[in-house]
Amino acid sequence: MVETLHGRSHRGLVEESWARARASRLAPDRAEAGPPLEVDLLEDVRGAHPLAAALPIIRALLVRDADEDSGVVVAVGDAVGRLLWVEGDPALVRRAEAMRFVPGADWSEGRVGTSAPGTALALDRPVQIAGAEHFAVQVQQWSCTAVPLHDLRTRETIGVLDITGGPDAAVPRSLALLEATAAAVERELLLQRLARSGRRAGAPAPARAPRLAVLGRDHGALTAGGRTMELSLRHVELLTLLAWHRTGLSAERLAELVHGRADAVATVRPEMVRLRHVLEGVAPSLVPVARPYRLPAPVDLDVRQVLALLDRGAHRAALEAYRGEVLPGSAAPGIEAIRAEVDGRLREALLESASPRCCSPGRSASRRRTRSRCSPRSASSRPARRSAPASSRGSTPSAEHRNGAQRRCAYRRPRARRACPTARPDRTTAGGRGPDDEVWKDDDHDDVRRRPR
């Protein structure tokens, strides 16, 4: 089925990738890359991606030598397999357009099956795919090598680096060249991050993340760059859902969360276009990107602050920060789900705070006061239990009895010291008890206790 050139282990890697493609209901004769992004949207995605800062290194190490007649195409993709830059041999670049190997196209494994960029991201490891090892028939005349790129600080996958061309694109030296370039790119990004964090003293502090207030408001308030803007209900619903689902939402899923049905994509897309136009004026860093829809920068959502306080156990501070329900005028299913989750968390926190079990024996103030009253002296002043020897009655208890009485006082008080509502006194002196002793008979229990007058 699959012809391989690199041994049994590589053959297993390719066969497993083919199996995943078939499980995704892909067919070799119909699998193709997704349509590319529009030019304006592609430029937005490129500008917001961290690999844009490393392009000079990639071009210096790979693209500069991939000039005319080199037979090599160099591609840089994001973490989900979308190609952002495709450069190299002009003739080969034009040929690659026939299979949609162009900027903005989706080359993830779930879309085209086995290919170097998509499979490298799926496995998070370098991959070489030669000729007929590709799943899609139209790609089987090509060979490629790809290496995933990572953020060295967080170890997150941020993109993929790919070389595509003839058979020479999948030889060992191509893999070594790509791995060296990937290491240089990752170190460069780390150095740039360190340089930004180590700015000179007196330099202006970094701008705060935009803040979106949705608690107790029908129209959310977005604060960014020192300006506050009130958003319409529909726009704040979309922005809240994208801020809540940080990894992004497909158009169908977003339509379901806003309108309650997945077939409302045709309505959601124009709404997202209008939201982008609004955000371009007040918060350009929050202009959503597509496929999936997501925010390129973090936003400080006030409802997340409440949940963070609850997670730390600061229930009182969380209640003070809770100014009301999340967008109470919204009927969007996604907003209602967020509202129910927050209200449920607050209800659980209130019940936990009211429950005596929330106070552990070692931390409760009232329990500490109980321990302070239970001293050996107060224990010794009480009469010994009936099980004590007769010779010890009226005398000072031993250390063993004192310690036992102290432990019982600290953690549970014996029933003998609690007045039973159904008990009645009896002045008898039966059983060898003294005339000054009072016998309490319990009608509900067979227990009989004696206490001194």
C-alpha positions as CSV (number, residue, x, y, z in Angstrom):
1,M,0.0,0.0,0.0
2,V,2.7,2.5,1.1
3,E,6.1,2.6,-0.4
4,T,8.8,3.8,2.0
5,L,12.5,4.5,1.7
6,H,13.6,4.8,5.3
7,G,13.1,1.5,7.1
8,R,10.5,-0.3,9.2
9,S,10.0,2.4,11.9
10,H,9.4,5.1,9.3
11,R,7.0,2.8,7.5
12,G,5.0,2.4,10.7
13,L,4.9,6.2,11.1
14,V,3.4,6.6,7.6
15,E,0.9,3.8,8.0
16,E,-0.3,5.2,11.2
17,S,-0.8,8.6,9.5
18,W,-2.7,7.0,6.7
19,A,-4.9,5.2,9.3
20,R,-5.7,8.6,11.0
21,A,-6.5,10.1,7.6
22,R,-9.0,7.3,6.8
23,A,-10.5,7.6,10.3
24,S,-11.1,11.3,9.4
25,R,-13.0,10.0,6.3
26,L,-10.5,11.4,3.8
27,A,-10.0,9.8,0.4
28,P,-6.6,9.8,-1.4
29,D,-8.2,11.0,-4.7
30,R,-10.2,13.8,-3.0
31,A,-8.0,15.0,-0.2
32,E,-6.8,18.6,-0.7
33,A,-5.8,21.6,1.3
34,G,-8.5,24.0,2.5
35,P,-9.1,27.3,0.6
36,P,-6.6,30.0,1.4
37,L,-7.4,33.0,3.6
38,E,-8.3,36.3,2.1
39,V,-5.4,38.6,1.6
40,D,-6.3,41.1,4.3
41,L,-7.0,38.4,6.8
42,L,-3.8,36.6,5.9
43,E,-1.8,39.8,6.6
44,D,-3.4,40.2,10.0
45,V,-2.6,36.6,10.9
46,R,1.0,37.0,9.7
47,G,1.5,40.2,11.7
48,A,0.2,38.7,14.9
49,H,2.3,35.5,14.6
50,P,5.5,35.3,16.7
51,L,7.4,33.7,13.7
52,A,7.2,37.0,11.8
53,A,10.0,38.2,14.0
54,A,12.2,35.2,12.9
55,L,11.7,35.6,9.2
56,P,15.1,37.2,8.5
57,I,16.8,34.2,10.0
58,I,14.7,31.7,7.9
59,R,15.3,33.7,4.7
60,A,19.0,33.9,5.4
61,L,19.5,30.2,6.1
62,L,17.0,28.6,3.7
63,V,15.3,31.0,1.2
64,R,18.4,32.8,0.0
65,D,19.7,29.6,-1.4
66,A,16.3,28.5,-2.8
67,D,16.5,30.9,-5.7
68,E,15.7,30.3,-9.4
69,D,16.4,26.7,-10.5
70,S,17.1,25.5,-7.0
71,G,14.1,23.2,-7.1
72,V,13.1,23.9,-3.5
73,V,10.1,25.6,-1.9
74,V,10.4,26.8,1.7
75,A,7.1,27.1,3.7
76,V,6.4,28.4,7.2
77,G,3.2,27.4,8.9
78,D,1.4,28.1,12.2
79,A,0.6,25.6,15.0
80,V,-2.5,24.3,13.3
81,G,-1.0,23.6,9.9
82,R,-2.0,26.8,8.0
83,L,0.8,28.0,5.7
84,L,1.8,31.6,6.3
85,W,4.7,32.1,4.0
86,V,5.7,30.1,0.9
87,E,8.9,31.2,-0.9
88,G,11.6,29.8,-3.0
89,D,12.2,28.7,-6.6
90,P,9.7,30.8,-8.6
91,A,8.9,28.1,-11.1
92,L,8.3,25.5,-8.4
93,V,6.2,28.0,-6.3
94,R,3.9,28.4,-9.3
95,R,3.7,24.6,-9.8
96,A,2.8,24.1,-6.1
97,E,-0.2,26.4,-6.5
98,A,-1.9,23.7,-8.4
99,M,-2.2,21.6,-5.2
100,R,-3.0,24.7,-3.1
101,F,0.4,24.8,-1.5
102,V,0.0,28.6,-1.1
103,P,0.0,31.1,1.8
104,G,-3.2,30.9,3.9
105,A,-4.0,27.3,2.9
106,D,-4.7,24.6,5.5
107,W,-2.2,21.7,5.3
108,S,-3.0,20.0,8.6
109,E,-3.1,16.2,8.6
110,G,-6.8,16.3,9.2
111,R,-7.3,18.1,5.9
112,V,-4.8,16.6,3.4
113,G,-3.8,13.4,5.2
114,T,-0.1,12.4,5.4
115,S,2.3,15.3,4.5
116,A,5.5,16.5,6.1
117,P,4.1,19.8,7.7
118,G,0.8,18.3,8.9
119,T,2.2,15.0,10.2
120,A,5.1,16.8,11.9
121,L,2.6,18.9,13.8
122,A,0.4,15.9,14.6
123,L,3.4,14.0,16.1
124,D,5.4,17.0,17.3
125,R,8.6,15.6,15.7
126,P,10.6,16.0,12.5
127,V,9.1,14.1,9.6
128,Q,10.2,13.3,6.0
129,I,7.6,12.1,3.5
130,A,8.8,11.0,0.0
131,G,6.6,10.6,-3.1
132,A,3.9,7.9,-2.7
133,E,4.1,8.1,1.1
134,H,1.8,11.1,0.8
135,F,-1.9,10.3,1.3
136,A,-3.3,12.7,-1.3
137,V,-2.7,11.5,-4.9
138,Q,-2.0,15.0,-6.2
139,V,0.9,15.4,-3.7
140,Q,2.6,12.1,-4.4
141,Q,4.9,13.6,-7.1
142,W,6.5,15.7,-4.3
143,S,8.8,15.0,-1.4
144,C,9.1,17.1,1.7
145,T,10.8,17.5,5.1
146,A,9.3,19.4,8.1
147,V,10.3,20.3,11.6
148,P,8.0,21.7,14.3
149,L,9.0,25.0,16.0
150,H,8.6,25.6,19.7
151,D,8.6,28.4,22.3
152,L,11.6,27.5,24.4
153,R,10.1,29.1,27.5
154,T,6.7,27.4,27.4
155,R,7.6,24.4,25.2
156,E,4.4,25.1,23.2
157,T,4.4,24.3,19.5
158,I,4.1,27.6,17.6
159,G,4.6,26.6,14.0
160,V,6.3,24.3,11.5
161,L,9.2,24.8,9.0
162,D,9.0,22.9,5.7
163,I,11.0,22.2,2.6
164,T,9.2,20.8,-0.4
165,G,10.5,19.8,-3.9
166,G,11.8,16.8,-5.7
167,P,13.4,13.6,-4.2
168,D,16.3,15.7,-2.8
169,A,13.9,17.5,-0.4
170,A,13.5,14.3,1.7
171,V,17.2,13.2,2.1
172,P,19.1,13.2,5.4
173,R,21.0,16.5,4.7
174,S,17.7,18.3,4.2
175,L,16.5,17.2,7.6
176,A,19.8,18.3,9.3
177,L,19.6,21.7,7.6
178,L,16.0,22.2,8.8
179,E,16.8,21.1,12.4
180,A,19.7,23.5,12.6
181,T,17.5,26.3,11.2
182,A,14.7,25.5,13.7
183,A,17.1,25.6,16.6
184,A,18.4,29.0,15.4
185,V,14.8,30.3,15.1
186,E,13.8,29.1,18.5
187,R,16.9,30.7,20.2
188,E,16.3,34.0,18.3
189,L,12.7,34.2,19.6
190,L,13.9,33.5,23.1
191,L,16.6,36.2,22.9
192,Q,14.0,38.7,21.6
193,R,11.7,37.9,24.5
194,L,14.5,38.3,27.0
195,A,15.5,41.6,25.4
196,R,11.9,42.9,25.8
197,S,11.6,41.8,29.4
198,G,15.0,43.3,30.3
199,R,14.3,46.9,29.0
200,R,16.2,49.8,30.5
201,A,15.2,51.3,33.8
202,G,12.9,54.3,33.2
203,A,11.4,52.8,30.1
204,P,7.6,52.9,30.0
205,A,5.9,49.9,31.5
206,P,4.2,47.5,29.1
207,A,0.6,48.4,28.3
208,R,-2.0,46.5,30.3
209,A,-4.1,43.9,28.5
210,P,-7.5,45.1,27.3
211,R,-10.3,44.6,29.9
212,L,-13.8,43.5,29.2
213,A,-16.5,44.0,31.8
214,V,-19.6,41.9,31.4
215,L,-20.9,41.3,35.0
216,G,-24.2,42.9,35.6
217,R,-24.2,44.7,32.3
218,D,-26.4,44.3,29.2
219,H,-23.8,46.1,27.1
220,G,-20.2,45.2,27.8
221,A,-17.5,47.9,28.4
222,L,-14.2,47.4,26.7
223,T,-11.2,49.3,28.1
224,A,-8.0,49.5,26.0
225,G,-5.3,52.0,25.6
226,G,-6.8,54.3,28.2
227,R,-10.1,54.4,26.4
228,T,-13.4,52.8,27.4
229,M,-16.0,51.9,24.8
230,E,-19.5,50.4,25.2
231,L,-20.2,47.5,22.9
232,S,-23.5,46.4,21.5
233,L,-25.0,43.2,23.0
234,R,-24.2,41.1,19.9
235,H,-20.6,42.3,19.7
236,V,-20.0,41.8,23.4
237,E,-21.5,38.3,23.1
238,L,-19.0,37.4,20.4
239,L,-16.1,38.9,22.2
240,T,-17.0,37.2,25.5
241,L,-17.2,33.8,23.8
242,L,-13.9,34.3,22.1
243,A,-12.2,35.4,25.3
244,W,-13.8,32.5,27.2
245,H,-12.7,29.9,24.6
246,R,-9.1,30.9,24.2
247,T,-8.1,28.2,21.8
248,G,-10.6,29.4,19.3
249,L,-14.0,28.4,17.8
250,S,-15.0,27.2,14.4
251,A,-17.6,29.2,12.5
252,E,-20.2,26.4,13.1
253,R,-19.5,26.2,16.8
254,L,-19.6,29.9,17.2
255,A,-22.9,30.1,15.4
256,E,-24.3,27.4,17.7
257,L,-23.1,29.3,20.9
258,V,-24.6,32.6,19.7
259,H,-27.7,31.6,17.7
260,G,-28.4,28.1,19.0
261,R,-27.9,26.3,15.7
262,A,-24.8,25.4,13.7
263,D,-26.4,26.4,10.3
264,A,-26.3,30.1,11.2
265,V,-22.8,30.5,9.9
266,A,-24.0,32.8,7.2
267,T,-25.2,35.2,10.0
268,V,-22.2,34.9,12.2
269,R,-19.6,35.8,9.5
270,P,-21.0,39.3,8.7
271,E,-21.3,39.9,12.5
272,M,-17.6,39.0,12.9
273,V,-16.7,41.3,10.1
274,R,-18.5,44.2,11.8
275,L,-16.9,43.3,15.1
276,R,-13.5,43.5,13.5
277,H,-14.2,47.0,12.2
278,V,-15.3,48.1,15.6
279,L,-12.2,46.7,17.3
280,E,-9.8,48.2,14.8
281,G,-10.5,51.6,16.3
282,V,-10.4,50.9,20.0
283,A,-8.3,47.7,20.4
284,P,-6.4,46.7,17.3
285,S,-4.6,43.9,19.2
286,L,-8.0,42.2,19.7
287,V,-9.1,42.0,16.1
288,P,-10.2,38.4,15.8
289,V,-8.5,36.0,13.3
290,A,-10.3,33.3,11.5
291,R,-10.2,29.5,11.1
292,P,-10.7,29.1,13.9
293,Y,-12.1,32.4,15.2
294,R,-9.9,33.4,18.1
295,L,-8.4,36.5,19.7
296,P,-4.7,37.1,18.9
297,A,-4.0,38.7,22.3
298,P,-5.3,38.0,25.8
299,V,-8.2,40.0,27.2
300,D,-8.8,40.6,30.9
301,L,-12.4,39.3,31.4
302,D,-13.9,40.4,34.7
303,V,-15.7,37.1,35.2
304,R,-12.4,35.2,35.0
305,Q,-11.2,37.4,37.9
306,V,-14.1,36.2,40.0
307,L,-13.3,32.5,39.2
308,A,-9.6,33.1,40.0
309,L,-10.5,34.4,43.4
310,L,-12.7,31.4,44.1
311,D,-9.9,29.1,43.1
312,R,-7.7,30.7,45.6
313,G,-10.3,30.4,48.3
314,A,-10.8,34.2,48.6
315,H,-14.6,33.9,48.7
316,R,-15.3,37.3,50.2
317,A,-13.2,39.0,47.6
318,A,-14.9,37.1,44.9
319,L,-18.3,38.2,46.2
320,E,-17.2,41.8,46.2
321,A,-15.9,41.5,42.6
322,Y,-19.2,39.8,41.4
323,R,-21.3,42.7,40.3
324,G,-24.1,40.6,38.8
325,E,-24.9,38.0,36.3
326,V,-22.9,37.7,33.1
327,L,-24.8,39.8,30.4
328,P,-28.2,39.3,32.0
329,G,-30.0,40.5,28.9
330,S,-28.4,37.9,26.6
331,A,-30.2,34.7,25.5
332,A,-27.2,33.3,23.6
333,P,-26.7,29.6,24.6
334,G,-23.0,30.1,25.1
335,I,-23.5,33.1,27.4
336,E,-26.1,31.2,29.4
337,A,-23.7,28.4,29.9
338,I,-21.0,30.7,31.2
339,R,-23.6,32.4,33.4
340,A,-24.7,29.1,34.9
341,E,-21.1,28.0,35.6
342,V,-20.2,31.2,37.4
343,D,-23.4,31.2,39.5
344,G,-22.9,27.5,40.3
345,R,-19.4,28.1,41.5
346,L,-20.5,31.0,43.7
347,R,-23.3,29.0,45.2
348,E,-20.9,26.2,46.0
349,A,-18.4,28.6,47.6
350,L,-21.2,30.1,49.8
351,L,-22.4,26.7,51.0
352,E,-18.8,25.7,51.7
353,S,-18.2,28.8,53.7
354,A,-21.3,28.3,55.7
355,S,-20.5,24.6,56.5
356,P,-18.6,23.8,59.7
357,R,-16.6,21.3,57.8
358,C,-14.8,24.1,56.0
359,C,-12.9,24.8,59.2
360,S,-10.3,22.2,60.0
361,P,-9.5,21.3,63.6
362,G,-6.1,22.9,63.5
363,R,-7.2,26.2,61.9
364,S,-10.6,27.0,63.4
365,A,-10.5,29.9,65.9
366,S,-13.3,28.4,68.0
367,R,-11.5,25.0,68.0
368,R,-8.3,26.7,69.2
369,R,-10.2,28.4,72.0
370,T,-11.6,25.0,73.0
371,R,-8.1,23.6,73.1
372,S,-6.9,26.5,75.3
373,R,-9.6,25.7,77.9
374,C,-8.6,22.0,78.0
375,S,-5.6,22.2,80.3
376,P,-4.4,19.4,82.5
377,R,-5.5,21.4,85.6
378,S,-9.1,21.7,84.4
379,A,-9.1,18.0,83.5
380,S,-7.8,17.0,86.9
381,S,-10.5,19.1,88.7
382,R,-13.2,17.0,87.2
383,P,-14.2,13.7,88.9
384,A,-12.8,10.5,87.5
385,R,-14.9,8.2,85.3
386,R,-16.8,5.4,87.1
387,S,-14.4,2.9,85.5
388,A,-11.6,4.3,87.6
389,P,-10.6,2.3,90.7
390,A,-12.4,3.2,93.9
391,S,-9.2,4.2,95.6
392,S,-8.7,6.9,93.0
393,R,-12.1,8.6,93.5
394,G,-11.7,12.0,95.1
395,S,-7.9,12.0,94.5
396,T,-5.8,13.5,91.8
397,P,-6.0,11.4,88.6
398,S,-2.9,9.8,87.1
399,A,-1.1,11.3,84.1
400,E,-2.7,8.6,81.9
401,H,-6.2,9.7,82.9
402,R,-5.3,13.4,82.5
403,N,-4.0,12.9,79.0
404,G,-7.1,10.9,78.1
405,A,-9.4,13.5,79.5
406,Q,-7.5,16.2,77.6
407,R,-7.8,14.4,74.3
408,R,-11.5,13.8,74.7
409,C,-12.1,17.5,75.5
410,A,-10.1,18.7,72.5
411,Y,-11.9,16.7,69.9
412,R,-15.3,15.6,71.3
413,R,-17.0,16.3,74.6
414,P,-18.4,13.2,76.4
415,R,-22.1,12.8,76.5
416,A,-22.0,12.7,80.3
417,R,-21.3,16.4,80.3
418,R,-24.3,17.4,78.1
419,A,-27.7,17.7,79.8
420,C,-30.2,15.4,78.2
421,P,-33.7,17.1,77.7
422,T,-35.5,14.0,78.9
423,A,-33.3,13.3,82.0
424,R,-34.7,13.7,85.5
425,P,-32.9,13.9,88.8
426,D,-33.2,11.1,91.4
427,R,-32.0,11.8,95.0
428,T,-31.5,8.1,95.8
429,T,-28.3,6.8,97.3
430,A,-28.4,3.4,95.8
431,G,-25.4,1.7,94.4
432,G,-22.9,2.9,96.9
433,R,-23.3,6.6,95.9
434,G,-23.0,9.3,98.5
435,P,-26.0,11.3,99.7
436,D,-24.5,14.4,98.1
437,D,-24.4,12.9,94.6
438,E,-27.2,13.5,92.1
439,V,-28.2,10.6,89.8
440,W,-29.6,11.4,86.4
441,K,-31.6,8.8,84.7
442,D,-32.1,9.1,81.0
443,D,-35.4,7.7,79.6
444,D,-34.2,7.7,76.0
445,H,-30.9,6.0,76.8
446,D,-29.9,3.2,79.2
447,D,-26.9,5.3,80.2
448,V,-26.8,6.5,83.8
449,R,-24.3,9.3,84.8
450,R,-23.4,10.8,88.2
451,R,-22.3,14.3,88.8
452,P,-21.4,16.1,92.0
453,R,-23.7,18.8,93.3
